[in-house]
Amino acid sequence: MKNFIIGLLCLFSLNSNGQEMNRIQERINTLFKATDQKDWQIVEQCFSPKVILDYSSMTGQAASEAT
């Protein structure tokens, strides 16, 4: 039973990772197509409004949020 549950969890994990990879690939394709078509509104929508910049391992300073 334990092996069965572990197998199901692994299968679920692989499926979730595959879906995430597909989502990322679709976003990248949309970005490049919109850039080629000079559709700047779609290009802007491909990016997050805020990101976390973390250079702490290089600079020793804490991560920060940027737009």
C-alpha positions as a Markdown table, in Angstrom:
| # | Residue | x | y | z |
|---|---|---|---|---|
| 1 | Met | 0.0 | 0.0 | 0.0 |
| 2 | Lys | 2.8 | 2.4 | 0.9 |
| 3 | Asn | 4.5 | 1.8 | -2.5 |
| 4 | Phe | 1.2 | 2.4 | -4.3 |
| 5 | Ile | 0.7 | 5.8 | -2.5 |
| 6 | Ile | 4.3 | 6.8 | -3.2 |
| 7 | Gly | 3.7 | 5.9 | -6.9 |
| 8 | Leu | 0.6 | 8.0 | -7.1 |
| 9 | Leu | 2.3 | 10.9 | -5.5 |
| 10 | Cys | 5.2 | 10.6 | -8.0 |
| 11 | Leu | 2.7 | 10.4 | -10.9 |
| 12 | Phe | 0.9 | 13.5 | -9.6 |
| 13 | Ser | 4.2 | 15.4 | -9.2 |
| 14 | Leu | 5.3 | 14.5 | -12.7 |
| 15 | Asn | 1.9 | 15.6 | -14.1 |
| 16 | Ser | 2.0 | 18.9 | -12.2 |
| 17 | Asn | 5.6 | 19.6 | -13.3 |
| 18 | Gly | 4.6 | 18.9 | -16.9 |
| 19 | Gln | 1.7 | 21.2 | -16.7 |
| 20 | Glu | 3.9 | 24.0 | -15.3 |
| 21 | Met | 6.5 | 23.4 | -18.1 |
| 22 | Asn | 3.7 | 23.7 | -20.7 |
| 23 | Arg | 2.4 | 26.9 | -19.1 |
| 24 | Ile | 5.9 | 28.4 | -19.2 |
| 25 | Gln | 6.5 | 27.3 | -22.8 |
| 26 | Glu | 3.2 | 28.9 | -23.8 |
| 27 | Arg | 4.1 | 32.1 | -22.1 |
| 28 | Ile | 7.5 | 32.3 | -23.9 |
| 29 | Asn | 5.9 | 31.6 | -27.2 |
| 30 | Thr | 3.3 | 34.3 | -26.7 |
| 31 | Leu | 6.0 | 36.7 | -25.7 |
| 32 | Phe | 8.1 | 36.1 | -28.9 |
| 33 | Lys | 5.1 | 36.1 | -31.2 |
| 34 | Ala | 3.8 | 39.4 | -29.7 |
| 35 | Thr | 7.2 | 40.9 | -30.0 |
| 36 | Asp | 7.5 | 40.0 | -33.6 |
| 37 | Gln | 4.1 | 41.5 | -34.2 |
| 38 | Lys | 5.0 | 44.6 | -32.2 |
| 39 | Asp | 1.9 | 44.0 | -30.0 |
| 40 | Trp | 3.4 | 45.8 | -26.9 |
| 41 | Gln | 0.2 | 45.4 | -24.8 |
| 42 | Ile | 0.5 | 41.5 | -25.1 |
| 43 | Val | 4.3 | 41.7 | -24.5 |
| 44 | Glu | 3.7 | 43.7 | -21.3 |
| 45 | Gln | 1.0 | 41.1 | -20.1 |
| 46 | Cys | 3.6 | 38.4 | -20.4 |
| 47 | Phe | 5.6 | 39.8 | -17.4 |
| 48 | Ser | 4.7 | 39.9 | -13.8 |
| 49 | Pro | 4.0 | 43.3 | -12.3 |
| 50 | Lys | 6.5 | 42.7 | -9.5 |
| 51 | Val | 9.4 | 40.3 | -9.1 |
| 52 | Ile | 11.8 | 39.4 | -6.3 |
| 53 | Leu | 15.5 | 40.3 | -7.0 |
| 54 | Asp | 17.8 | 38.2 | -4.9 |
| 55 | Tyr | 21.5 | 38.8 | -5.2 |
| 56 | Ser | 22.1 | 38.0 | -1.6 |
| 57 | Ser | 24.6 | 35.3 | -2.3 |
| 58 | Met | 26.6 | 37.7 | -4.4 |
| 59 | Thr | 26.2 | 41.0 | -2.5 |
| 60 | Gly | 25.1 | 39.9 | 1.0 |
| 61 | Gln | 22.2 | 42.3 | 0.9 |
| 62 | Ala | 18.6 | 41.1 | 1.4 |
| 63 | Ala | 16.3 | 40.4 | -1.5 |
| 64 | Ser | 14.1 | 43.2 | -2.8 |
| 65 | Glu | 10.9 | 43.6 | -4.8 |
| 66 | Ala | 11.1 | 45.4 | -8.1 |
| 67 | Thr | 8.5 | 46.5 | -10.7 |
